[in-house]
Amino acid sequence: YNYHTEAMDRAMQGGIDDVGFGVLFGLDKYRYEFAGLLMHAEHLEAVFGVGPHTISVPRICPADDIDPGKFSNAIDDDTFAKIVACIRVAVPYTGMIVSTRESQRTRERVLHLGISQISGGSRTSVGGYTEEIRPEDTVQFDISDTRTLDEVVKWLMEMDYIPSFCTACYRAGRTGDRFMSFCKSEQILNFCHPNALMTLKEYLEDYASPETRQVGLKLIEREMQKVPDENVRRIASEYLTKIEHGERDFRF
């Protein structure tokens, strides 16, 4: 942790104002790793006034030459869920990431406990996104959730989550202490909610299957009614119409 903390400090001192970190749970005792992770978050806030933008929670999973059963500190599903919930309570402003290392069942469970970012259609092999057939001998780790991105998006919406493809804060310069102030005051919702709906609309128009598009359009219609600011709701509605007619790249 001393080495990791020093590297993060040097990155932020060099001008990188958003950093994320995580622990590969299972290499050591999870209570020690968990405490170290929270101490690191506390350190970043104390020194730079900016906590971690994201926290990832990978754990030892099966791979070509790895059997989790041989790791005495490997954690079970209940412990994994407890770690996710405790991080969410301790660091409420951070984005929390879980990858396709985890199964659909596990990912659904931890989504309800605080996970805010998940992957879909991931490939961990060299050239995995450019090759029609994945070169399995270069796979970094086995994927448990093998569904396509479209299937994951539809699954999220059927659970009443809003899949967001938004990058507005980075592009608008809302990073570092600027992002943190919006996030801790909960004002970030005024950006995130309409931006999520608009980027979802772009996905539905450009990439989604007919079934996913149908589910998504109904979700957007429902969620637009929940936008509290009348002016934001009006502008977002205008943008959504423009997206439907082929225009792109709107954001708050």
N, C-alpha and C positions, 0 to 999 in steps of 0.2 A: 504493500500500500504506500510506503514512503516513496518508492520509485514512481508509482502511478500518479501520486499526488504531485510530485515535483514536475512530471511531464505535463500534467494539466496546467499547473501554475505557469510554466514557461510558455505554453500555448496561449493562454489568456494574456500574459504579459506581452506576447508578440502580436496581439491584436485579434485573436480568435475569440469572439465574445460569447459564442454559444458552444457548449461542450456537453457531451453525453458519456455515460460510463455504465458499467455493469459488472457482475460477477458471474463466472462460470461455476455455478453451484455444483458441488460434488467433489471438488478437488481437496477441500479442507472442511472443517466443521462448519456447518451452515450458520450457526449462531455467531461465530467469529466473523465470517464473511459478511453477514448481514450488519453487524455492528460497525465493521470497517466501512461499509458502503455508506451508512448514514453519517458516520464521522466525516467522510469525504465530502458529502453534500453540505454538511454544516461548515466545514472548512472553507469551501468555495464561497458560501454566503458571507462568512465572516471577513474574508480577505478581499473579495471582489464585489460583494453585494449581489452576486448572481449565482443562484444554485444551478444544478444540472438541468439542461433543457430536456434531456431524456435519460431514463434508466432502463437498461435491458436486463432480462432475467433468464439467460440461457442456463441449462443444466446438462450434466453429462447424459448423453443419449447414445444409442447404438450407432456405430459406424463400421467401416470395413474391418478394422482391427481393434475395435473397442467394445467391450462388454461391460455395461454399467454395473452389472452384478459383482464385478471384480473391484469396484471402488467402494471402500468401506464407508465413505462419507456421502455416497449418492443419496438423493432425497426422493421420497415417494410423492404421490400426487397431492395428498393432504398437506404435507409440509410445504410443497411448492405453492399451493393455494394460500396458505397462511403467510408465506413470505410476500406474495403479491399484495395481499390485503394490508399487511403491516407497512409496506413501503408506501402504499397509497395514503394511508393515514399520516405517516410521518413526513412525507414529501408531497403534499396535495397538489402543488403547482406543476409537477413534472409530467412529461409524457412518458408512458410506460409501454415498452415494446416486448412482444413475444413473437417468435418466428415460427416457421413451418416445421421446426424441429418437433414441436408439440402436435399432438393429435387434434382432430376437430373437437372431440369431447373435452379435452383439457382446455383448449383455447376458449370454448364456449363458457366453461366454468370461470376462468380467470377474467374474461371480459366483464362479467358481472361484478367482479371484485376490484376493478381499477385499471385493467389494461386499456390503453387508448389507441395503440398503434399495432397493427398486425400486417403480415405479408401475405401474398397470395400468388400462386403460380411460380414459386421460387425454384431456382436451379442452383445447385452448389458446386457443379463441376466446371472445369475450365472450358470456356466456350459454350457453356450451357444455354445461353440465350441466343446463340447464333447457329447452333447445330440442330438439325432436325431430330437426330438421335443423340441423346446425351452420352458423352464419353464417361461411362460409369467408373472407370479406373482412376479418374481424377476427382471424384466426389469428395467434398470436404467432410460432410456428415450426411447421414440418412435423413430423408424428409418423411415426416409422419403424415402431414396433411398435404396430400397430392392433388387437391382440387385446383381447377383453373381459377384465374382471377375473377372471371365472370361468375363462377359458382360461389366464390367467397363473397363477392359483392351482394349477390342475391340473398345469400344466407344471412348476412348482416342486416339487410333491410327487412327481411322477414322476422327478425328479432327486434325491429324498431330502432336499430342503430342507423346513423347516417354515414355511409362511406364518404370520406372526404379526400380529395386529391389536391388540396389547397397548398400553395407555397407562397401565399400573399405576404406573410410577415417578413420572410427573407427578402422578397423583392421590394418591399416597401421600407426596408430598413428597421423593421420592428424586431430587433434582435438584442441579445444581452440584457442590460439593465432596462432598456426600453420595453422589451417583451415582458420582462419579469414584473414590471410595475403594472402593466395591463393585466397580466395573469393573476397576480395576487389580489388585485382589486376586483377581479371577475369581470372587468370591462372587455376582456378578450372575447367574451361570448358575442359581443356586438359585431365583431369581425368574423369569428369562426363560423357562426351559424349560417349567415347568408352566403359566405364564401364556400362552405361545404356544399350547400344546395346547388350553387352555380357550377362548381367543378363536377359534382355528381351529374348534373344535367349534361355537361359536355361529354362525360363518359357514356351516358345513356345514348346520346345522339351519335357518337362516333364509333363505339366499340361493343356495346351491350347486345346480348341476344334479345330476341323479341320478348321472351318471358321475363327477363331481367328488366328490360325497359318498361314493361307494363307495371311491374312492382315498384320501380323507382319513380315513375311519374306520379303514382298515387301517393307515395311517401312525400315527395316534394310538395304536392298540393296540400297535404295535411300540415307539414312543417311550416309552410309559408304563413299559415294562420297563427303560428306561435311567435312570429317575429314581433317583439313588443313595440318597437319604434315604427310609427306609421310611415314616416318618410323613408326609412331604410326598407321597409316592406314594399313601398311603391317603386323605389329605384331597383330593388332586386327583382321585382316582377317584370319590369321593363327589360332588364338584362336577360332574364330567363327567356323572354319572347325573342330577343335578338339572337340568343344562342340557338333557339329552335330554327331560326331562319339563316343559320350558317355563320354568324359572327362568333368570335371567341375572345377569351382572355379578359374577362371582367373581374374586378375585385374591389373589396372595401379596404 
